[in-house]
Amino acid sequence: GVRTCALPIFLQLELEQALRDAPADSPAQQTYSSLLEEIQRLKAILDKLLLLSLADSGRMSLQRTPVDLGRILADILEDGAALAPQLHFHLTLEPKVTVSADAVLLEQALQNLVGNAIKYNRGNGEVRVTLAARNGVACVQVANTGPGIAPEDQGRVFERFFRGDRARTRDATTGVGLGLSLSREILRAHGGDLALTESKPDHTVFAATLPIEPPAAT
């Protein structure tokens, strides 16, 4: 329980100290750096599993505030462009779309979507994100120019720990198949949803929906 969840944090602190103490450019420093990266990856997996377990039991706690969806998406794409300068990013926003949401969890859900669009893409490809609002519902579409999801896998993309064959053969791709499942649970906890709306060679689209916060009384 608590001891298991605290272990990666304890190891991270120990490795960070060892990394600071190690001689610069030494084999020890390289080893500590690699171990620290693996511990951080393990901690991220445990965090996702904890959130999924809370969702399963209906105990995912939301700290709701008015959230500007356009601002969150702009920040996510700015970070994505810095991490993947070889890709072309396009953002189309309907202005002033506000939802009542837990900003931290919602950002995590949308980051997962954009992160997938970056990872499962071709060289010099595109990531297109659009935000629209219709009939009290905000819709965020995330599209990319990756290889597509095989038809037999499309019904399984939200299964936990599922990774399609194309994902498993990509050396540069990391992850254990929890991101999409967690994103959908976060959106559903907000009264929204996440769906794969289209996938074919060179074009895949996911759509996230959220109820729009009604305007404040004046």
Order of alpha helices (4+ residues) and beta strands (2+ residues): alpha-alpha-beta-alpha-beta-beta-alpha-beta-beta-alpha-alpha-beta-beta
